[in-house]
């Protein structure tokens, strides 16, 4: 995008966001009255604002700015969660007990 026919290009700032999720589960029959469930989930996300400068910026005070964007920021986050649930059948009743742990990565 040019500014007022000057031939100078404006400096757009782009944003790119990626998110990856992996979910793995396992269910085991321990006995005729017991069942065990295990679930592990990992999430990694990355957000890029702007882009690395590949050329100098041109700034004319009060008029315009042109050239390459001079702003770049990257934010990476990750987490993992482990969940364990045991289910037992006692007579006509089902009893469930379990727990969950969640933590940050990197």
The first five atom37 places (N, CA, C, CB, O) and aatype in JSON, in Angstrom:
{
  "aatype": [20, 20, 20, 20, 20, 20, 20, 20, 20, 20, 20, 20, 20, 20, 20, 20, 20, 20, 20, 20, 20, 20, 20, 20, 20, 20, 20, 20, 20, 20, 20, 20, 20, 20, 20, 20, 20, 20, 20, 20, 20, 20, 20, 20, 20, 20, 20, 20, 20, 20, 20, 20, 20, 20, 20, 20, 20, 20, 20, 20, 20, 20, 20, 20, 20, 20, 20, 20, 20, 20, 20, 20, 20, 20, 20, 20, 20, 20, 20, 20, 20, 20, 20, 20, 20, 20, 20, 20, 20, 20, 20, 20, 20, 20, 20, 20, 20, 20, 20, 20, 20, 20, 20, 20, 20, 20],
  "atom_mask": [
    [1, 1, 1, 1, 1],
    [1, 1, 1, 1, 1],
    [1, 1, 1, 1, 1],
    [1, 1, 1, 1, 1],
    [1, 1, 1, 1, 1],
    [1, 1, 1, 1, 1],
    [1, 1, 1, 1, 1],
    [1, 1, 1, 1, 1],
    [1, 1, 1, 1, 1],
    [1, 1, 1, 1, 1],
    [1, 1, 1, 1, 1],
    [1, 1, 1, 1, 1],
    [1, 1, 1, 1, 1],
    [1, 1, 1, 1, 1],
    [1, 1, 1, 1, 1],
    [1, 1, 1, 1, 1],
    [1, 1, 1, 1, 1],
    [1, 1, 1, 1, 1],
    [1, 1, 1, 1, 1],
    [1, 1, 1, 1, 1],
    [1, 1, 1, 1, 1],
    [1, 1, 1, 1, 1],
    [1, 1, 1, 1, 1],
    [1, 1, 1, 1, 1],
    [1, 1, 1, 1, 1],
    [1, 1, 1, 1, 1],
    [1, 1, 1, 1, 1],
    [1, 1, 1, 1, 1],
    [1, 1, 1, 1, 1],
    [1, 1, 1, 1, 1],
    [1, 1, 1, 1, 1],
    [1, 1, 1, 1, 1],
    [1, 1, 1, 1, 1],
    [1, 1, 1, 1, 1],
    [1, 1, 1, 1, 1],
    [1, 1, 1, 1, 1],
    [1, 1, 1, 1, 1],
    [1, 1, 1, 1, 1],
    [1, 1, 1, 1, 1],
    [1, 1, 1, 1, 1],
    [1, 1, 1, 1, 1],
    [1, 1, 1, 1, 1],
    [1, 1, 1, 1, 1],
    [1, 1, 1, 1, 1],
    [1, 1, 1, 1, 1],
    [1, 1, 1, 1, 1],
    [1, 1, 1, 1, 1],
    [1, 1, 1, 1, 1],
    [1, 1, 1, 1, 1],
    [1, 1, 1, 1, 1],
    [1, 1, 1, 1, 1],
    [1, 1, 1, 1, 1],
    [1, 1, 1, 1, 1],
    [1, 1, 1, 1, 1],
    [1, 1, 1, 1, 1],
    [1, 1, 1, 1, 1],
    [1, 1, 1, 1, 1],
    [1, 1, 1, 1, 1],
    [1, 1, 1, 1, 1],
    [1, 1, 1, 1, 1],
    [1, 1, 1, 1, 1],
    [1, 1, 1, 1, 1],
    [1, 1, 1, 1, 1],
    [1, 1, 1, 1, 1],
    [1, 1, 1, 1, 1],
    [1, 1, 1, 1, 1],
    [1, 1, 1, 1, 1],
    [1, 1, 1, 1, 1],
    [1, 1, 1, 1, 1],
    [1, 1, 1, 1, 1],
    [1, 1, 1, 1, 1],
    [1, 1, 1, 1, 1],
    [1, 1, 1, 1, 1],
    [1, 1, 1, 1, 1],
    [1, 1, 1, 1, 1],
    [1, 1, 1, 1, 1],
    [1, 1, 1, 1, 1],
    [1, 1, 1, 1, 1],
    [1, 1, 1, 1, 1],
    [1, 1, 1, 1, 1],
    [1, 1, 1, 1, 1],
    [1, 1, 1, 1, 1],
    [1, 1, 1, 1, 1],
    [1, 1, 1, 1, 1],
    [1, 1, 1, 1, 1],
    [1, 1, 1, 1, 1],
    [1, 1, 1, 1, 1],
    [1, 1, 1, 1, 1],
    [1, 1, 1, 1, 1],
    [1, 1, 1, 1, 1],
    [1, 1, 1, 1, 1],
    [1, 1, 1, 1, 1],
    [1, 1, 1, 1, 1],
    [1, 1, 1, 1, 1],
    [1, 1, 1, 1, 1],
    [1, 1, 1, 1, 1],
    [1, 1, 1, 1, 1],
    [1, 1, 1, 1, 1],
    [1, 1, 1, 1, 1],
    [1, 1, 1, 1, 1],
    [1, 1, 1, 1, 1],
    [1, 1, 1, 1, 1],
    [1, 1, 1, 1, 1],
    [1, 1, 1, 1, 1],
    [1, 1, 1, 1, 1],
    [1, 1, 1, 1, 1]
  ],
  "atom_positions": [
    [[0.85, -1.18, 0.0], [0.0, 0.0, 0.0], [0.9, 1.24, 0.0], [-0.97, 0.0, 1.23], [1.74, 1.39, 0.88]],
    [[0.72, 2.11, -0.98], [1.52, 3.33, -1.07], [0.84, 4.48, -0.37], [1.78, 3.68, -2.54], [-0.39, 4.52, -0.25]],
    [[1.64, 5.4, 0.09], [1.11, 6.57, 0.78], [1.07, 7.75, -0.17], [1.94, 6.9, 2.03], [2.13, 8.23, -0.58]],
    [[-0.09, 8.23, -0.52], [-0.33, 9.44, -1.32], [0.54, 9.51, -2.57], [-0.08, 10.67, -0.48], [1.05, 10.58, -2.92]],
    [[0.7, 8.38, -3.26], [1.43, 8.38, -4.52], [2.91, 8.68, -4.39], [0.83, 9.36, -5.44], [3.55, 9.02, -5.38]],
    [[3.48, 8.57, -3.19], [4.88, 8.93, -2.97], [5.84, 7.84, -3.42], [5.11, 9.24, -1.51], [7.04, 8.09, -3.55]],
    [[5.33, 6.64, -3.67], [6.21, 5.53, -4.0], [6.72, 4.8, -2.77], [7.37, 6.01, -4.82], [7.32, 3.73, -2.9]],
    [[6.5, 5.35, -1.57], [6.91, 4.71, -0.33], [5.82, 3.75, 0.13], [7.21, 5.76, 0.77], [4.64, 4.09, 0.12]],
    [[6.22, 2.57, 0.51], [5.24, 1.59, 0.97], [5.01, 1.76, 2.47], [5.72, 0.15, 0.65], [5.93, 2.09, 3.22]],
    [[3.77, 1.53, 2.89], [3.46, 1.61, 4.32], [4.03, 0.39, 5.03], [1.93, 1.71, 4.56], [4.44, -0.58, 4.39]],
    [[4.06, 0.44, 6.35], [4.66, -0.63, 7.15], [3.6, -1.42, 7.88], [5.66, -0.05, 8.15], [3.32, -1.15, 9.05]],
    [[2.99, -2.4, 7.23], [1.99, -3.2, 7.94], [2.65, -4.13, 8.94], [1.15, -4.01, 6.94], [3.79, -4.56, 8.75]],
    [[1.95, -4.42, 10.0], [2.43, -5.36, 11.01], [1.52, -6.57, 10.95], [2.47, -4.72, 12.45], [0.31, -6.46, 11.17]],
    [[2.09, -7.71, 10.67], [1.31, -8.94, 10.56], [1.34, -9.7, 11.88], [1.85, -9.82, 9.41], [2.26, -9.55, 12.68]],
    [[0.33, -10.51, 12.08], [0.26, -11.36, 13.26], [0.01, -12.78, 12.8], [-0.86, -10.88, 14.25], [-0.88, -13.03, 11.98]],
    [[0.79, -13.71, 13.32], [0.66, -15.12, 12.97], [0.54, -15.9, 14.28], [1.88, -15.62, 12.11], [1.36, -15.75, 15.18]],
    [[-0.49, -16.74, 14.37], [-0.7, -17.51, 15.59], [-0.89, -18.98, 15.24], [-1.93, -16.98, 16.38], [-1.67, -19.34, 14.36]],
    [[-0.14, -19.84, 15.95], [-0.22, -21.29, 15.74], [-0.48, -21.97, 17.08], [1.07, -21.84, 15.08], [0.01, -21.54, 18.12]],
    [[-1.26, -23.05, 17.02], [-1.55, -23.81, 18.23], [-1.59, -25.29, 17.87], [-2.9, -23.35, 18.88], [-2.25, -25.69, 16.91]],
    [[-0.86, -26.09, 18.65], [-0.83, -27.53, 18.43], [-1.27, -28.21, 19.72], [0.6, -28.01, 18.0], [-0.88, -27.83, 20.82]],
    [[-2.11, -29.24, 19.55], [-2.63, -29.97, 20.7], [-2.51, -31.46, 20.44], [-4.12, -29.58, 20.99], [-2.89, -31.95, 19.38]],
    [[-1.97, -32.17, 21.42], [-1.84, -33.62, 21.34], [-2.55, -34.22, 22.54], [-0.33, -34.06, 21.29], [-2.27, -33.86, 23.68]],
    [[-3.46, -35.13, 22.27], [-4.23, -35.78, 23.33], [-4.08, -37.29, 23.18], [-5.74, -35.36, 23.29], [-4.39, -37.85, 22.12]],
    [[-3.6, -37.94, 24.24], [-3.41, -39.39, 24.23], [-4.16, -39.96, 25.42], [-1.88, -39.77, 24.28], [-4.03, -39.47, 26.55]],
    [[-4.93, -40.99, 25.18], [-5.7, -41.61, 26.24], [-5.55, -43.12, 26.23], [-7.17, -41.24, 26.12], [-5.28, -43.72, 25.2]],
    [[-5.73, -43.72, 27.4], [-5.64, -45.17, 27.53], [-6.67, -45.63, 28.56], [-4.2, -45.61, 27.96], [-6.81, -45.04, 29.63]],
    [[-7.38, -46.67, 28.22], [-8.38, -47.25, 29.13], [-8.06, -48.72, 29.31], [-9.83, -47.06, 28.58], [-7.94, -49.48, 28.34]],
    [[-7.92, -49.13, 30.57], [-7.58, -50.52, 30.89], [-8.64, -51.12, 31.8], [-6.19, -50.61, 31.56], [-9.1, -50.49, 32.75]],
    [[-9.0, -52.32, 31.49], [-9.88, -53.09, 32.38], [-8.97, -53.86, 33.32], [-10.86, -54.06, 31.57], [-8.28, -54.8, 32.9]],
    [[-8.97, -53.47, 34.58], [-8.09, -54.08, 35.57], [-8.67, -55.41, 36.05], [-7.86, -53.13, 36.76], [-7.94, -56.4, 36.19]],
    [[-9.97, -55.43, 36.31], [-10.66, -56.65, 36.7], [-12.12, -56.5, 36.26], [-10.55, -56.92, 38.27], [-12.48, -55.52, 35.61]],
    [[-12.94, -57.48, 36.62], [-14.35, -57.39, 36.23], [-15.06, -56.24, 36.93], [-15.07, -58.71, 36.53], [-16.14, -55.83, 36.5]],
    [[-14.48, -55.71, 38.0], [-15.13, -54.64, 38.76], [-14.33, -53.34, 38.75], [-15.34, -55.09, 40.19], [-14.73, -52.38, 39.41]],
    [[-13.21, -53.29, 38.02], [-12.37, -52.08, 38.05], [-11.92, -51.67, 36.65], [-11.13, -52.32, 38.94], [-11.59, -52.49, 35.8]],
    [[-11.94, -50.35, 36.45], [-11.56, -49.76, 35.16], [-10.62, -48.59, 35.45], [-12.82, -49.29, 34.34], [-10.85, -47.82, 36.38]],
    [[-9.57, -48.45, 34.65], [-8.59, -47.39, 34.85], [-8.48, -46.54, 33.57], [-7.2, -47.97, 35.25], [-8.26, -47.09, 32.49]],
    [[-8.62, -45.22, 33.7], [-8.49, -44.3, 32.57], [-7.31, -43.36, 32.8], [-9.8, -43.49, 32.37], [-7.17, -42.79, 33.88]],
    [[-6.48, -43.2, 31.78], [-5.36, -42.27, 31.84], [-5.43, -41.37, 30.61], [-3.99, -43.04, 31.89], [-5.64, -41.85, 29.49]],
    [[-5.27, -40.08, 30.82], [-5.31, -39.13, 29.71], [-4.17, -38.13, 29.87], [-6.69, -38.39, 29.65], [-3.98, -37.56, 30.95]],
    [[-3.42, -37.91, 28.8], [-2.32, -36.95, 28.78], [-2.57, -35.98, 27.62], [-0.92, -37.67, 28.64], [-2.8, -36.39, 26.49]],
    [[-2.51, -34.68, 27.94], [-2.75, -33.65, 26.93], [-1.61, -32.64, 26.96], [-4.13, -32.95, 27.16], [-1.23, -32.14, 28.02]],
    [[-1.07, -32.35, 25.79], [-0.03, -31.33, 25.66], [-0.47, -30.26, 24.67], [1.3, -31.95, 25.22], [-1.01, -30.58, 23.61]],
    [[-0.24, -29.0, 25.01], [-0.62, -27.87, 24.15], [0.58, -26.94, 24.01], [-1.86, -27.1, 24.73], [1.2, -26.56, 25.01]],
    [[0.89, -26.58, 22.78], [1.97, -25.62, 22.5], [1.41, -24.57, 21.56], [3.24, -26.33, 21.87], [0.8, -24.9, 20.54]],
    [[1.6, -23.29, 21.91], [1.13, -22.21, 21.03], [2.25, -21.19, 20.84], [-0.14, -21.54, 21.61], [3.1, -21.0, 21.71]],
    [[2.21, -20.53, 19.69], [3.2, -19.52, 19.36], [2.51, -18.37, 18.64], [4.34, -20.11, 18.49], [1.7, -18.59, 17.74]],
    [[2.83, -17.15, 19.04], [2.27, -15.96, 18.4], [3.41, -15.04, 18.0], [1.27, -15.22, 19.36], [4.25, -14.67, 18.82]],
    [[3.44, -14.68, 16.71], [4.43, -13.75, 16.18], [3.72, -12.46, 15.79], [5.17, -14.36, 14.96], [2.77, -12.48, 15.02]],
    [[4.19, -11.33, 16.33], [3.68, -10.01, 15.96], [4.78, -9.28, 15.21], [3.21, -9.2, 17.22], [5.88, -9.1, 15.74]],
    [[4.48, -8.84, 13.98], [5.47, -8.16, 13.17], [6.38, -9.17, 12.49], [6.29, -7.19, 14.02], [6.06, -10.35, 12.4]],
    [[7.51, -8.7, 12.01], [8.51, -9.56, 11.38], [9.88, -8.94, 11.59], [8.21, -9.75, 9.86], [10.0, -7.73, 11.79]],
    [[10.91, -9.77, 11.56], [12.26, -9.22, 11.74], [12.55, -8.16, 10.67], [13.32, -10.34, 11.68], [12.14, -8.31, 9.52]],
    [[13.25, -7.1, 11.05], [13.55, -6.01, 10.11], [14.51, -6.51, 9.03], [14.16, -4.8, 10.86], [15.56, -7.06, 9.34]],
    [[14.14, -6.31, 7.77], [14.99, -6.7, 6.66], [15.52, -5.48, 5.92], [14.21, -7.6, 5.7], [16.34, -5.62, 5.01]],
    [[15.07, -4.29, 6.29], [15.52, -3.04, 5.67], [15.29, -1.92, 6.67], [14.76, -2.76, 4.31], [14.53, -2.1, 7.62]],
    [[15.91, -0.77, 6.48], [15.71, 0.34, 7.41], [14.32, 0.96, 7.27], [16.77, 1.4, 7.19], [13.66, 0.83, 6.24]],
    [[13.91, 1.64, 8.32], [12.64, 2.36, 8.3], [12.9, 3.79, 7.83], [11.96, 2.35, 9.7], [13.97, 4.35, 8.06]],
    [[11.91, 4.37, 7.17], [11.98, 5.77, 6.74], [10.87, 6.51, 7.47], [11.84, 5.91, 5.17], [9.7, 6.18, 7.31]],
    [[11.24, 7.5, 8.27], [10.25, 8.26, 9.05], [10.37, 9.73, 8.68], [10.46, 8.05, 10.59], [11.42, 10.34, 8.85]],
    [[9.27, 10.28, 8.17], [9.2, 11.72, 7.89], [8.21, 12.28, 8.9], [8.74, 12.02, 6.38], [7.01, 12.03, 8.82]],
    [[8.74, 13.06, 9.86], [7.93, 13.56, 10.97], [6.71, 14.31, 10.46], [8.77, 14.48, 11.87], [6.81, 15.2, 9.62]],
    [[5.55, 13.92, 10.98], [4.31, 14.59, 10.63], [3.75, 14.18, 9.28], [4.51, 16.04, 10.64], [2.68, 14.65, 8.9]],
    [[4.44, 13.31, 8.55], [3.95, 12.95, 7.22], [3.64, 11.45, 7.11], [4.98, 13.33, 6.16], [2.48, 11.07, 6.96]],
    [[4.65, 10.62, 7.18], [4.42, 9.19, 7.03], [5.62, 8.42, 7.57], [4.16, 8.82, 5.56], [6.67, 8.99, 7.87]],
    [[5.43, 7.11, 7.68], [6.53, 6.2, 7.95], [6.51, 5.16, 6.86], [6.4, 5.54, 9.38], [5.44, 4.75, 6.4]],
    [[7.66, 4.73, 6.43], [7.74, 3.75, 5.36], [8.89, 2.81, 5.6], [7.9, 4.42, 4.01], [9.6, 2.92, 6.6]],
    [[9.07, 1.88, 4.69], [10.13, 0.9, 4.82], [9.66, -0.34, 5.55], [11.32, 1.5, 5.54], [8.47, -0.61, 5.66]],
    [[10.62, -1.08, 6.04], [10.31, -2.35, 6.7], [9.8, -2.12, 8.12], [11.55, -3.25, 6.73], [10.21, -1.17, 8.77]],
    [[8.9, -2.99, 8.61], [8.46, -2.9, 10.0], [9.65, -3.09, 10.93], [7.35, -3.94, 10.3], [10.52, -3.92, 10.67]],
    [[9.68, -2.35, 12.01], [10.79, -2.43, 12.96], [10.39, -3.12, 14.25], [11.31, -1.04, 13.26], [11.15, -3.13, 15.22]],
    [[9.2, -3.69, 14.29], [8.69, -4.33, 15.49], [8.55, -5.83, 15.27], [7.33, -3.72, 15.9], [7.97, -6.27, 14.28]],
    [[9.1, -6.61, 16.21], [8.95, -8.06, 16.15], [8.91, -8.61, 17.57], [10.11, -8.72, 15.33], [9.77, -8.3, 18.39]],
    [[7.9, -9.41, 17.85], [7.77, -10.05, 19.16], [7.27, -11.48, 18.96], [6.8, -9.25, 20.1], [6.4, -11.72, 18.12]],
    [[7.82, -12.41, 19.73], [7.4, -13.81, 19.65], [7.07, -14.28, 21.05], [8.51, -14.7, 18.99], [7.84, -14.08, 21.99]],
    [[5.92, -14.92, 21.19], [5.47, -15.44, 22.48], [5.17, -16.92, 22.32], [4.22, -14.66, 23.0], [4.3, -17.3, 21.53]],
    [[5.88, -17.75, 23.07], [5.66, -19.19, 23.03], [5.19, -19.66, 24.4], [6.95, -19.96, 22.59], [5.76, -19.28, 25.42]],
    [[4.16, -20.47, 24.41], [3.67, -21.04, 25.66], [3.37, -22.51, 25.45], [2.41, -20.29, 26.15], [3.08, -22.95, 24.34]],
    [[3.43, -23.26, 26.52], [3.12, -24.68, 26.45], [2.62, -25.18, 27.79], [4.34, -25.48, 26.01], [2.97, -24.64, 28.84]],
    [[1.8, -26.21, 27.75], [1.31, -26.8, 28.99], [1.09, -28.29, 28.78], [0.0, -26.11, 29.45], [0.92, -28.77, 27.66]],
    [[1.1, -29.0, 29.89], [0.82, -30.43, 29.87], [-0.13, -30.74, 31.03], [2.15, -31.28, 29.97], [-0.02, -30.17, 32.11]],
    [[-1.04, -31.66, 30.78], [-2.0, -32.06, 31.81], [-2.1, -33.57, 31.79], [-3.4, -31.39, 31.59], [-2.24, -34.19, 30.74]],
    [[-2.03, -34.16, 32.98], [-2.17, -35.61, 33.15], [-3.37, -35.85, 34.06], [-0.86, -36.26, 33.74], [-3.49, -35.24, 35.13]],
    [[-4.24, -36.76, 33.63], [-5.46, -37.05, 34.39], [-5.58, -38.56, 34.55], [-6.73, -36.44, 33.69], [-5.44, -39.31, 33.58]],
    [[-5.85, -39.0, 35.75], [-5.99, -40.42, 36.07], [-7.31, -40.62, 36.8], [-4.79, -40.92, 36.93], [-7.59, -39.94, 37.78]],
    [[-8.12, -41.56, 36.32], [-9.41, -41.85, 36.96], [-9.58, -43.36, 37.08], [-10.61, -41.22, 36.15], [-9.41, -44.09, 36.1]],
    [[-9.9, -43.82, 38.28], [-10.18, -45.24, 38.52], [-11.66, -45.38, 38.85], [-9.28, -45.81, 39.67], [-12.2, -44.63, 39.66]],
    [[-12.3, -46.34, 38.22], [-13.72, -46.6, 38.44], [-13.87, -48.04, 38.94], [-14.56, -46.37, 37.13], [-13.36, -48.98, 38.33]],
    [[-14.58, -48.18, 40.05], [-14.83, -49.51, 40.61], [-16.33, -49.72, 40.77], [-14.11, -49.69, 41.98], [-17.07, -48.8, 41.13]],
    [[-16.76, -50.92, 40.5], [-18.17, -51.28, 40.69], [-18.26, -52.12, 41.97], [-18.74, -52.06, 39.45], [-17.64, -53.17, 42.1]],
    [[-19.09, -51.6, 42.9], [-19.31, -52.31, 44.16], [-20.81, -52.55, 44.26], [-18.76, -51.49, 45.41], [-21.59, -51.65, 44.57]],
    [[-21.2, -53.78, 43.99], [-22.62, -54.11, 43.97], [-23.31, -53.37, 42.82], [-23.29, -53.75, 45.33], [-22.91, -53.51, 41.66]],
    [[-24.34, -52.59, 43.14], [-25.07, -51.84, 42.12], [-24.54, -50.42, 41.98], [-26.56, -51.79, 42.47], [-25.09, -49.63, 41.2]],
    [[-23.48, -50.08, 42.69], [-22.94, -48.71, 42.68], [-21.58, -48.65, 41.97], [-22.81, -48.18, 44.12], [-20.8, -49.6, 41.99]],
    [[-21.34, -47.51, 41.34], [-20.04, -47.25, 40.72], [-19.35, -46.14, 41.52], [-20.2, -46.85, 39.2], [-19.96, -45.11, 41.81]],
    [[-18.1, -46.35, 41.86], [-17.32, -45.39, 42.61], [-16.16, -44.94, 41.74], [-16.82, -45.99, 43.95], [-15.43, -45.76, 41.18]],
    [[-16.0, -43.61, 41.61], [-14.91, -43.06, 40.8], [-13.99, -42.22, 41.69], [-15.47, -42.2, 39.63], [-14.45, -41.48, 42.55]],
    [[-12.7, -42.36, 41.47], [-11.71, -41.56, 42.17], [-10.6, -41.24, 41.19], [-11.15, -42.3, 43.43], [-10.25, -42.06, 40.34]],
    [[-10.05, -40.04, 41.31], [-8.98, -39.68, 40.38], [-8.36, -38.35, 40.74], [-9.51, -39.63, 38.98], [-8.68, -37.73, 41.75]],
    [[-7.46, -37.95, 39.89], [-6.78, -36.69, 40.09], [-6.23, -36.15, 38.78], [-5.67, -36.86, 41.1], [-6.21, -36.84, 37.76]],
    [[-5.78, -34.91, 38.85], [-5.27, -34.24, 37.67], [-4.09, -33.34, 38.06], [-6.39, -33.42, 36.98], [-4.1, -32.71, 39.11]],
    [[-3.08, -33.31, 37.2], [-1.91, -32.43, 37.4], [-1.71, -31.63, 36.13], [-0.62, -33.24, 37.77], [-1.73, -32.18, 35.02]],
    [[-1.5, -30.32, 36.29], [-1.27, -29.46, 35.14], [-0.03, -28.63, 35.38], [-2.5, -28.56, 34.86], [0.17, -28.11, 36.48]],
    [[0.81, -28.49, 34.35], [2.02, -27.71, 34.5], [2.38, -26.98, 33.21], [3.16, -28.59, 34.93], [1.88, -27.31, 32.14]],
    [[3.26, -26.0, 33.34], [3.71, -25.22, 32.18], [4.98, -25.82, 31.61], [3.94, -23.73, 32.57], [5.8, -26.38, 32.34]],
    [[5.14, -25.71, 30.3], [6.34, -26.18, 29.62], [7.22, -25.0, 29.24], [5.99, -26.99, 28.37], [6.73, -23.93, 28.89]],
    [[8.49, -25.21, 29.32], [9.5, -24.36, 28.81], [9.63, -22.98, 29.02], [9.49, -24.47, 27.66], [10.57, -22.36, 28.52]]
  ]
}
